Each structure stands twice: as structure tokens, then as C-alpha cells.
């Protein structure tokens, strides 16, 4: 009984230490970068179903703003629903990866989001951090827009404003 309890406790602690991941991140940095590029391509195609297929079942989209982190969506079903609604509200929204940095468990991108606003083209640049569960995106941390901005653009932490 003690061995069973110790094993269960070890598994629970490992899950907590891994941020809820089931599988370690893909070992190949190139595979993680390709997964992020495919996720962004699905975003640009406004294909919420494909985004969900590239995501872990426990996907979380988190908006980071200073000391605050807001969960935008949690789980594949919520991601698909949120993104479908978002695409309906912003049919011209797209993003382009401008820079990529890869670590042992995460891919960091500098992304330029662009869309057609009421007063013309708009864009904003932001950092996104993609965390992995095996070869699937587990979390996306989206940071406030900064730097390069078209006239009238505002910094925000949600998907492109």
C-alpha cells in the first residue's frame, strides 16, 4: 500500500512540477518551431478547428499584463468557440511571426498582428510564448502590444484589438 501511495504521490508531484503537462516537450527545437508556425497558419486561415487539433486537450490561452494573468480560454472546446467568435468579429485579422527564439520547453515569438480597422489598416506587435505538452501547444502567453504600431493602434493584452 505504501508503494502505491508513494507512486501516486510522485506522479502527482511530477504533474504539478510540469505545469500540468502529460508529455515532455518535443526534443527537437525545429519541431516546436514548426508547431508554432502551423498554429499561426491555422490562426491566419481562421481555422479554429485546426488550431484546436494542434493544441493539447488542456490548452490555455493566457493574457499577461504586468502582474495580472487572465485566462482567455481553457481547453480545446473553449479555444475553438472563442476563436470562432473572434474570427467572426475580425475577419481581416492576421499575424506574422517576425522573430523566433526557442528554449528547451518553449518557443518565444515576436508577432505583428494586422487588420483593417474603421479608419484603415492597423497593426500591433507583441510577444507570445508557446509552451508544449509533447508536440502540441499547451499554453500561449500573450503579452501586451508594444513598440511598432500603426496610427490609432492601442496596446492591449487580448488577441489583436
C-alpha positions as a Markdown table, in Angstrom:
| # | Residue | x | y | z |
|---|---|---|---|---|
| 1 | Unk | 0.0 | 0.0 | 0.0 |
| 2 | Unk | 2.8 | 2.4 | 0.9 |
| 3 | Unk | 4.5 | 1.8 | -2.5 |
| 4 | Unk | 1.2 | 2.5 | -4.3 |
| 5 | Unk | 0.7 | 5.7 | -2.3 |
| 6 | Unk | 4.4 | 6.8 | -2.9 |
| 7 | Unk | 4.0 | 6.1 | -6.6 |
| 8 | Unk | 0.7 | 8.1 | -6.8 |
| 9 | Unk | 2.3 | 11.0 | -4.8 |
| 10 | Unk | 5.3 | 11.0 | -7.1 |
| 11 | Unk | 3.1 | 11.1 | -10.2 |
| 12 | Unk | 1.0 | 14.0 | -8.8 |
| 13 | Unk | 4.1 | 16.0 | -7.9 |
| 14 | Unk | 5.6 | 15.4 | -11.3 |
| 15 | Unk | 2.4 | 16.7 | -12.9 |
| 16 | Unk | 2.5 | 19.8 | -10.8 |
| 17 | Unk | 6.1 | 20.5 | -11.5 |
| 18 | Unk | 5.5 | 20.1 | -15.2 |
| 19 | Unk | 2.7 | 22.7 | -15.3 |
| 20 | Unk | 0.1 | 20.0 | -15.9 |
| 21 | Unk | 1.9 | 18.6 | -18.9 |
| 22 | Unk | 1.3 | 14.9 | -19.7 |
| 23 | Unk | 4.3 | 14.5 | -22.0 |
| 24 | Unk | 7.7 | 16.3 | -22.0 |
| 25 | Unk | 8.1 | 18.9 | -24.8 |
| 26 | Unk | 9.2 | 17.7 | -28.2 |
| 27 | Unk | 13.0 | 17.3 | -28.1 |
| 28 | Unk | 13.6 | 18.7 | -31.5 |
| 29 | Unk | 13.6 | 22.6 | -31.4 |
| 30 | Unk | 12.8 | 22.6 | -35.1 |
| 31 | Unk | 9.6 | 20.5 | -34.5 |
| 32 | Unk | 8.5 | 23.0 | -31.8 |
| 33 | Unk | 9.1 | 25.9 | -34.1 |
| 34 | Unk | 7.2 | 24.1 | -36.9 |
| 35 | Unk | 4.3 | 23.5 | -34.5 |
| 36 | Unk | 4.1 | 27.2 | -33.7 |
| 37 | Unk | 4.2 | 28.1 | -37.4 |
| 38 | Unk | 1.4 | 25.7 | -38.1 |
| 39 | Unk | -0.7 | 27.1 | -35.2 |
| 40 | Unk | -0.2 | 30.7 | -36.5 |
| 41 | Unk | -1.0 | 29.5 | -40.0 |
| 42 | Unk | -4.3 | 28.0 | -38.7 |
| 43 | Unk | -5.0 | 31.3 | -37.0 |
| 44 | Unk | -4.4 | 33.2 | -40.3 |
| 45 | Unk | -6.7 | 30.8 | -42.1 |
| 46 | Unk | -9.3 | 31.5 | -39.4 |
| 47 | Unk | -9.4 | 27.7 | -38.8 |
| 48 | Unk | -10.3 | 27.3 | -35.1 |
| 49 | Unk | -10.7 | 23.5 | -35.6 |
| 50 | Unk | -7.1 | 23.2 | -36.9 |
| 51 | Unk | -5.8 | 25.4 | -34.1 |
| 52 | Unk | -7.5 | 23.0 | -31.6 |
| 53 | Unk | -6.1 | 20.0 | -33.3 |
| 54 | Unk | -2.6 | 21.4 | -32.9 |
| 55 | Unk | -3.3 | 22.1 | -29.2 |
| 56 | Unk | -3.1 | 19.9 | -26.1 |
| 57 | Unk | -6.6 | 19.0 | -24.8 |
| 58 | Unk | -5.7 | 21.2 | -21.8 |
| 59 | Unk | -4.7 | 24.2 | -23.9 |
| 60 | Unk | -4.8 | 27.6 | -22.1 |
| 61 | Unk | -4.6 | 31.0 | -23.8 |
| 62 | Unk | -3.3 | 33.4 | -21.2 |
| 63 | Unk | -3.2 | 37.2 | -21.5 |
| 64 | Unk | -0.3 | 38.7 | -19.4 |
| 65 | Unk | -0.5 | 42.3 | -18.3 |
| 66 | Unk | 2.0 | 43.4 | -15.7 |
| 67 | Unk | 1.2 | 41.4 | -12.5 |
| 68 | Unk | -2.1 | 40.1 | -13.9 |
| 69 | Unk | -2.7 | 37.0 | -16.0 |
| 70 | Unk | -6.1 | 36.4 | -17.4 |
| 71 | Unk | -7.3 | 33.1 | -18.9 |
| 72 | Unk | -8.8 | 33.9 | -22.3 |
| 73 | Unk | -9.7 | 30.2 | -23.0 |
| 74 | Unk | -9.1 | 26.9 | -21.4 |
| 75 | Unk | -9.5 | 23.5 | -23.2 |
| 76 | Unk | -9.9 | 22.7 | -26.8 |
| 77 | Unk | -13.6 | 23.2 | -27.0 |
| 78 | Unk | -13.4 | 26.7 | -25.4 |
| 79 | Unk | -10.4 | 27.6 | -27.7 |
| 80 | Unk | -12.5 | 26.6 | -30.7 |
| 81 | Unk | -15.5 | 28.6 | -29.5 |
| 82 | Unk | -13.5 | 31.7 | -28.6 |
| 83 | Unk | -11.5 | 31.7 | -31.8 |
| 84 | Unk | -14.6 | 31.2 | -34.0 |
| 85 | Unk | -16.3 | 34.1 | -32.3 |
| 86 | Unk | -13.1 | 36.2 | -32.6 |
| 87 | Unk | -12.8 | 35.4 | -36.3 |
| 88 | Unk | -16.4 | 36.4 | -36.9 |
| 89 | Unk | -15.7 | 39.7 | -35.2 |
| 90 | Unk | -12.4 | 40.4 | -37.0 |
| 91 | Unk | -12.5 | 38.8 | -40.5 |
| 92 | Unk | -9.3 | 40.7 | -41.6 |
| 93 | Unk | -7.2 | 39.8 | -38.6 |
| 94 | Unk | -3.9 | 38.1 | -39.4 |
| 95 | Unk | -0.5 | 37.8 | -37.7 |
| 96 | Unk | 3.1 | 37.4 | -38.9 |
| 97 | Unk | 5.9 | 35.9 | -36.9 |
| 98 | Unk | 8.8 | 38.4 | -37.1 |
| 99 | Unk | 11.3 | 36.7 | -34.7 |
| 100 | Unk | 11.6 | 33.4 | -33.1 |
| 101 | Unk | 13.6 | 32.2 | -30.1 |
| 102 | Unk | 13.5 | 28.6 | -28.9 |
| 103 | Unk | 14.3 | 27.2 | -25.5 |
| 104 | Unk | 14.2 | 23.6 | -24.1 |
| 105 | Unk | 10.4 | 23.8 | -23.4 |
| 106 | Unk | 9.1 | 27.0 | -25.0 |
| 107 | Unk | 9.1 | 28.9 | -28.2 |
| 108 | Unk | 9.0 | 32.7 | -27.9 |
| 109 | Unk | 7.8 | 34.8 | -30.9 |
| 110 | Unk | 7.6 | 38.5 | -31.7 |
| 111 | Unk | 4.4 | 38.7 | -33.8 |
| 112 | Unk | 3.0 | 41.5 | -35.8 |
| 113 | Unk | -0.8 | 41.4 | -35.8 |
| 114 | Unk | -2.6 | 43.4 | -38.6 |
| 115 | Unk | -6.2 | 44.0 | -39.6 |
| 116 | Unk | -8.5 | 46.5 | -41.2 |
| 117 | Unk | -10.0 | 49.0 | -38.7 |
| 118 | Unk | -12.7 | 51.6 | -39.3 |
| 119 | Unk | -10.0 | 54.2 | -40.1 |
| 120 | Unk | -7.8 | 52.0 | -42.2 |
| 121 | Unk | -5.1 | 49.4 | -41.7 |
| 122 | Unk | -3.9 | 48.8 | -38.1 |
| 123 | Unk | -1.2 | 46.7 | -36.6 |
| 124 | Unk | 0.4 | 45.9 | -33.3 |
| 125 | Unk | 3.4 | 44.0 | -32.2 |
| 126 | Unk | 3.5 | 41.7 | -29.2 |
| 127 | Unk | 5.5 | 38.8 | -27.7 |
| 128 | Unk | 3.9 | 35.4 | -27.4 |
| 129 | Unk | 5.3 | 32.4 | -25.5 |
| 130 | Unk | 4.2 | 28.9 | -26.6 |
| 131 | Unk | 4.6 | 26.1 | -24.1 |
| 132 | Unk | 4.3 | 22.5 | -25.1 |
| 133 | Unk | 2.9 | 19.2 | -24.0 |
| 134 | Unk | 4.7 | 16.7 | -26.2 |
| 135 | Unk | 4.3 | 18.1 | -29.8 |
| 136 | Unk | 1.2 | 20.1 | -29.0 |
| 137 | Unk | 0.7 | 23.7 | -27.8 |
| 138 | Unk | -0.2 | 23.6 | -24.1 |
| 139 | Unk | -0.2 | 27.3 | -23.2 |
| 140 | Unk | 0.0 | 30.5 | -25.1 |
| 141 | Unk | 1.1 | 33.5 | -23.1 |
| 142 | Unk | 0.2 | 36.7 | -25.0 |
| 143 | Unk | 1.9 | 39.9 | -23.8 |
| 144 | Unk | 0.7 | 43.5 | -24.2 |
| 145 | Unk | 1.3 | 45.1 | -27.6 |
| 146 | Unk | 4.3 | 47.3 | -27.7 |
| 147 | Unk | 6.7 | 49.2 | -29.9 |
| 148 | Unk | 5.8 | 49.3 | -33.6 |
| 149 | Unk | 2.2 | 50.4 | -34.0 |
| 150 | Unk | 0.1 | 52.0 | -36.8 |
| 151 | Unk | -1.6 | 55.3 | -36.1 |
| 152 | Unk | -4.6 | 54.7 | -33.8 |
| 153 | Unk | -3.4 | 51.3 | -32.5 |
| 154 | Unk | -3.6 | 50.7 | -28.8 |
| 155 | Unk | -1.6 | 48.3 | -26.7 |
| 156 | Unk | -3.7 | 45.5 | -25.3 |
| 157 | Unk | -3.2 | 42.0 | -24.0 |
| 158 | Unk | -6.2 | 40.3 | -25.7 |
| 159 | Unk | -6.0 | 38.8 | -29.1 |
| 160 | Unk | -5.3 | 41.7 | -31.5 |
| 161 | Unk | -7.6 | 44.6 | -30.6 |
